[in-house]
């Protein structure tokens, strides 16, 4: 048995100048993971005065998790105008029945309240163990801690806030995966940033949203 | 599970963002494999908020601004490929990052299916871990793909190992005929952290697909033996 190469050099710093304008992000520990030092909840919100467009590609697994179903439904209901996302790690909220759907909707609803939306419009993602219910009260409490009036609010456009968000995506990942760069189209400069996670159960076959099951709001 | 988000301050219409994302995902995240298992939660989302564009600049749209759309789609695709590769590099227990290229296939779908099959073969992946240039397993895996639009002609297939350090490739099979493998050179290449396996179908088509995979190690079993408990 041999030791694999260190992968820490893939964890790169990002410059604030390369981050897209008009987004705020945060990553925090809310209590899904046992390790109190590990981030397990990320929130990203667009605060752009222009309308935000949203799109998604989703697993074609027959057992789509509750957040997968809810996010597709949100894209449909908003006609692709969602402007935020909320992500938890440590629990996949998959194969969790009706309660799982309610929990995913609750995550979306509470995140939407952060920017004054009454209807749930935040995209939702979860990752972790399959078949366990989310500790939804802990998650909702943590989302509420990001309200504009809250002293605990950590949502920020800073590079460090994005890095904390990337850490909140991680499960068995050994480094946070975040990249950002600039590009030009027609003489205009734009920025693009991305966060992803994954280390095992990786062979994705994803496609655009389909409405495939009745959902409850 | 794969999760990801891509955020940009470019202005893009919702339908065009979905079109560009679907194109990008098909050529990036849908071309990676660590262990061949598809999650219940795999999701990639994209948000485009237009914050870098003045109000009078219209959103990029596939129908009304095709040149701008194609430029955006190319940027998005290349960016998605970079993000997707990070996942493979961090594959549980992985010690190798391996690009599987299938070229000169009749269709992209044929090339993609062959590359996917090789990238998920447990025997290929354990050989990669053992740094064994076991091209026989690569061929066997390639040949097991059913329902290709044009069946593989074994007499036309070539296989090479291509190092990432810019040195010469090592052909191990040329037009269906095995070469005498320089095992020392093979070991040099397979000891690298990154290298490529190139499978030239030698068909009259010219379609190519790339897949990114990793080796399968003892560490993978250790990590996953008690993930739930």
Interface residues (C-beta under 8 A of the other chain):
Chain A: X1 X2 X4 X5 X7 X10 X20 X21 X22 X23 X44 X46 X48 X49 X50 X51 X52 X53 X54 X55 X56 X57 X58 X59 X60 X61 X63 X64 X65 X67 X68 X71 X79 X80 X81 X82 X83 X84 X85 X87 X92 X94 X95 X123 X125 X126 X127 X128 X129 X130 X131 X169 X171 X172 X173 X174 X175 X177 X179 X181 X183 X185 X186 X188 X189 X190 X191 X192 X193 X194 X195 X196 X197 X198 X199 X200 X201 X202 X203 X204 X205 X206 X207 X208 X209
Chain B: X1 X2 X3 X4 X5 X6 X7 X8 X9 X10 X11 X12 X13 X14 X15 X17 X18 X20 X21 X22 X25 X29 X30 X32 X33 X34 X35 X36 X37 X38 X39 X40 X41 X42 X43 X44 X45 X46 X47 X48 X49 X50 X51 X52 X53 X55 X57 X59 X60 X67 X68 X71 X72 X75 X76 X79 X80 X82 X83 X84 X86 X87 X88 X89 X90 X91 X92 X93 X94 X95 X120 X193 X217 X218 X219 X220 X223 X224 X227 X228
